[in-house]
Each structure stands twice: as structure tokens, then as C-alpha cells.
Amino acid sequence: MSSSSLPSRPTPLYGGKAGRRITVRDIASAKERGERWPMVTAYDAMTAKVFDEAGIPVLLVGDSAAMVVYGYDSTLPVSVDDLMPLTAAVVRGSSRAMVVADLPFGSYQSSPQQALETAARFMKEAGAHAIKLEGGRRVLPQVEALVSAGIPVMAHLGLTPQSVNALGGYRVQGRGQSGDELMADAKDLEYAGAFAVVLECVPAELAERVTSSLSIPTIGIGAGPGTDAQVLVWQDLMGLTTSPAKFVKKYFDLAHEMDRAVRSFADEVSTGAFPAPEHSYS
């Protein structure tokens, strides 16, 4: 058999070359072949470009922007109008990654029609390729309406930050009987057409069971190693946030490096060392 007749090897989801945007079909194929992949949040064009060129296949414009961009103490205050320009920037800054827009609190819960109108804005005005929303069976009508309209939906179970007041704080979810409920929610969301589901702050054993029971990929955050993918807020993994959650691994101390750089700049300005002749025009 000649090399030209051999079947082509599938392009890996993580690290593949930019030729076109990642689609839900690519993500489904990765699940079928058991490939694990990373998802990272992004909120601006420059960081999106870095992550995209690093081969990150999915970028999430999360409602976590409420805290890491706008300075709120929860995700609840952020609005559609707050997230719309951030999503558009991430789309412009990337060329391969699928960009998923988070629907913020109050923008989809009241009805499927509200969810469709909000999601349509993110797709049409910001260029998002998919949306994410929180909740299980209570949002099934919304998921079905969006999928019927051709909008890819990423679901989110476990610790759903928009429901933090109802959940009694940021606590692990899915222990005991509530684990069976989470499993049922996950299966219902798959049946409704969601292409992936985020599992946040759930016991690792439960996350692994959910993952093995679904044909769509699971994306863990504080859900152990048994999910199909993992997601972190980029400011967490880069070491910008103080007192991060237990599930966060700090891969770089960016806060320290930024402090060092800005102090060096300030010191050189105060002593007259900057700008030097090579930084000045004649």
C-alpha cells in the first residue's frame, strides 16, 4: 500500500495548526478517540492570540470577567453589554480556537425566547461560535431552543457560580444523592443537544462516572483528572489572583514578574535612565 493511500491521521484538537476554526464535530471526534484537551478563558485580543497560537482549541469568554476584568466579588453583576466587546475582541484575536461566550446571569433564565435572543446577539454581534449556560433540567427548554436554532451549547453543572446564593456559597457539589441528580442532569443535557458539559467542583469519582456515561465531552474544573478536558481561568494559572481555589495550579508567577517590570520602569524614569537615546527620536 502506498503512503498516499493510507488514511490521514486526524489533526489533534490541542496543538493543531491553524487552518480553520475548531468546530463541535472536531470536539466530538476528540471524545471518540480519547483525546484530552485544554480550555482557557480569554477576555481580550492580545491574550487570545497568545493562547490561540499555543494551540488551545477552545477559548471561553467567561462571566468570570466580572471578577478578573471588572473587579466585582462574584459573577452576578456582569451584563451582556459588558461581555459583548470582550467576546468580539477574543474572536478578532484568534484564528483557530472555538470561542465560547458565557451567557451572564439574568440573560437566559426567564424563557427559551430570552435565551435565544441573548445567544443570537453573541453570535451575530460578537462573532461567538458557541455559548455556555449554567444549570440542569431547569434550562433544558433553553438548550433545546438554542440547538434547534443552530447555536452550539456548552452546558455547566456542579458548582454553578450564578447560583452561588442558592447553593449556600462556593462549595463542592454532587455528594451523596445529589450526585445522582447531577448524573441525570448531564444525561438530559446531552439528550437536549448540548455538545459538551463543564463539571465544576464535583467529586472526582462522580466526574469520572459522568464522563464515561456520556458521548459528549466533559470539561473539568475542580473535578479531578477523569474528565475529557480541563479549564482554568487564565489569571489563575498565570498566578495573578490571590488565594486561588484548591483546584488551581499556578504555572507562572506573573504577578511577581509584572511587579518587577513596572518597578524597573518606574526606577528608570525617576533616575532619568529612561528614555535612553535609543528610545528617542532625533
N, C-alpha and C positions, 0 to 999 in steps of 0.2 A: 504493500500500500504506500503510495507516495505521500510526502508530507502535506501536499496541497489537498489531499482527500481526507485528511484527518479532521475530526470535528474540532472546531475552535474552542479554546479554553475560555470559560466565562470571565469577563472582567470583574475583578474583585470590587466589592462595594467600597471598602476603605482603601485609599491609596491609588485608585484607578486614575487614568489620565482624563483630563477634561476634553470631552468631545461633544457632549450633550449633557443635559440635566439628568440627574438621578430621578427615576420615576417609582411609583408604587410597584410596578412589575419587577424592577430591579431589587427592591426590598423584599418582595415575596420570594424571588429566586434565591436570595441570600439565606432566607429561612430554610428553603428546601435543601440547600447544600450544607447547612450547618455553619455558615459563616457568621462570626461575631463582628460587630461593628460599633463605632463610637458616634455619639451625637453630642454637640456642644451648643451652648447658647451663643448668640451674637446679637448686637444691638446697633452696629454702625458699619459703614462700608470698609474701613481700613482693617478692622479685626476680622471681618467676614472674609476679606481677601486672603489674609494670612491662613485662616483655618481652611478655606477652600483649596488653596494651593498645597496645604499639608495633606489633602486627600480626605478630609472629613466629609462624609457623604450627606449628612443631614444637619442643617443649622436651624435651631429653634429660637425664634424671637419670642422669648417667654414673657409672661406677665411678671416674672421676677425683675423685669426692668423697673417695676415700681420701687424696688429697694436699691438695686445696684446702679440705676441710672437717675431716678428721681428722688431718692432719699427717703421714701416712706418706710414705715416699720412693718408693713405687710403688703400683699399683692392687691388688696381690695381697692385702694383708691385709684389705680391706674385705669385709664379710659381707652376706648377705641381710638380717639383722636391722638392720644399720647403714643400709642403703639404703631399707628399707621406710618408715620415718617420713618420710624426705626426699621420697620419691615421693608419699606421701599429701599432704604439705604443698604440693607443686607442683601437684597436681591441685586442691586446695582454692583455691589462689591464682590459678588460671587459669579461663577460661570458654570460650575458643575453641581454643586450641592443643591439638594432639595431644600427649599426654605419653607419652614412651617411656622405659621402665625398662631399665637395663643389668643383665643377669644377671652377678653377680660370679664371679670365679674359684672353681672348685670346686663351683658350684651347678648345673651342667648338663652337664659334660663326660663324666660316667661312663656316662650312658644316656639314651635318649629319655624314659624314665619320670621320671628325676630332673629333666630339663629341664621336663617338663610340670608336675610338682609345684611347682617353683620359680616358673615363669611364672604358674601359677594363683594362687599366693599374691599376686604383684604385682598381678594383675588384680582379685582378689576383695577383698583386704585393703587395698591401697593405691589402687585405682581406676585403675591404669595402663591406657592404651588400646592399647599395643603394647609389645613387648620387643625388646631388641637383644642379640645374642650374637656372639662372635668365632669366626672360623675358616671354612675352605672345605669341601672334600669330607668331612673327618673329622666335621663336625657336620651333614651332610645328614640323617641319621636324626632328629636332634633337630628340625631345621627342619620336616621333613615331619610329625612327630608334633604339633608345635605348630600348624602351619597346619591340619592335619586336625581339631584341636580348636577351631578358630575363633579362634586367637590370632595377630594380625598380627606378623610377624617382620621386623625390620631386621637385615641381615647386616653383617659388618665384616671387610674384607680389607686386606692390606698389612701395615703395622706394627700388629700386634695386641698391645697392651701387656700383656695377661695372659700372653703367651708370650714376654715380653722375655728371659727367661733362655735359652730355646731359640733365639731369634733372634740372640743374641750382643750384646744391647744395643739402644738406640734408634737404628736405622739405616734408611736408605731401603731399601724392598723392591721387588721386581719388575724388577730389571735383568737383562738377558740372558735366559737360558732360563727363569728364574723368572717372567718376565713372561708367558710362555705358560701357565704353571701357574696364575697368578693369573687370567688370562682364562678358563681352563677352570673354575676355581672359581666365578667370577662367573656364568657361564652355568649351571652346575649349581645354584647357589643360586637363580637366577631360576626354573629349572625346578621346584625343590623348593617354590616358593611364596613366597619372600621378596618383600616389597613394595618394598624399597629396599636399597641396599648402600653402606656407608661405605667409602671408599678413603683410607687414611691413609699418608702418607709414601711415595708411589709417584711415579715419573717422570711429568711432565705429559703426555707423549706417550702413555704407556700408559693413563693415566686417561682421556684423550680417546678412545682406541680402545675401551676397555671401555664407556664411556658410549654411544658410537654403536652398539655391538653389542647392547645390552640394551634391552628395552622397559620395564624398571623404572628409576627414577631412581637416579643415583649421587650421593653426598654426599661432597664432598672435604674433607680436612683435610691440608694439605701435599701436595696432588695437582694443583696448577695450576688454571687457570681453565676447563678444558674439561668439568668435571662439571656436573650439573644443579643441585646445591645446594652450599652451603658451611656448615661448622660450626666454631665455636670455643668453647672453654671461656670462660665469661663473665669470670672473673677475669683471663684472659689479655688479652682485648680491651679490658678496662677499665683495664689497667695495674697490677693488684695483684700479679702474680707477678714475681719477679726472674729474669733470664736466660731469657726465654721462647724457644721454638723458632723457627727461621728462618721458618717459615710463619705466625707470629703477627704481625698488625698491631695496634699499640696505638692504640685510638681515643680514649682518655682517660687521664689520669694520676690515677686515683682514689687511689692510694697517697699521692701528694703532697697531694691535697685532704683526705684523711682525717687526715693528719698535721697539716696546717694547722688544721683544725677542732678536733681534740682538744687541740692546744696552746693555742688560743684559749680553749677551755673551761677548761683547767687554769690558765692565767694569770689568768682572771677569778675563779676560785674562790680562788686563792692571794692575790689582792689584795682580795677581798671584793666585787668588782663584780657577781658572780653569786651568788645570785639577786637581781635588782633588784626594786623594789616591784611592777612589772607581772608578775613571775613568782611573787609571793607572795599568800597569802590573808589577808584581814583578819578 
